[in-house]
Amino acid sequence: MSLQIVRFNTEAPQIPRVEEALRKLFAAIEAAAPTGIDYTAVRVGDGPEFLLTLQLAGAGANPLLDIPEALAFRTEIARWANGPVPPQPATVLGRYSR
């Protein structure tokens, strides 16, 4: 299992664009229905910070790379954040799920 995060800030006027792009992205992911992933996008508080987490169940390739809307969204993040925001590996130290 692997976990990656993307965390970025944008300018306040961009917030509605980011949120709309996320709605479109998740609609495309739902339509493609990839398996073995847990993908979450959140806006931190009511500010301009966003956090994306991607957990892959296996060691295979990231299925989001086969979804054009996911690739387009990734490109837009750099524009919204005024620079590249590469995914960072993360380590789960604790988790409770029922």
RAUR-V83722 format. One record per backbone hydrogen bond with DSSP energy under -1.0 kcal/mol. CO is the residue of the C=O (numbers start at 0). NH is the residue of the N-H. Records with the same first field share a line. If there is no record, write none. Layout:
CO=NH ; NH
//
This chain:
1=55
2=89
3=53
4=87
5=51
7=49
10=13
11=14
13=17
14=18
15=19
16=20
17=21
18=22
19=23
20=24
21=25
22=26
23=27
24=28
25=29
26=30
27=31
28=32
35=56
37=54
39=52
41=50
43=46
47=9
48=43
49=7
50=41
51=5
52=39
53=3
54=37
55=1
61=64
62=65
63=66
66=69 ; 70
67=71
68=72
69=73
70=74
71=75
72=76
75=79
76=80
77=82
87=4
//
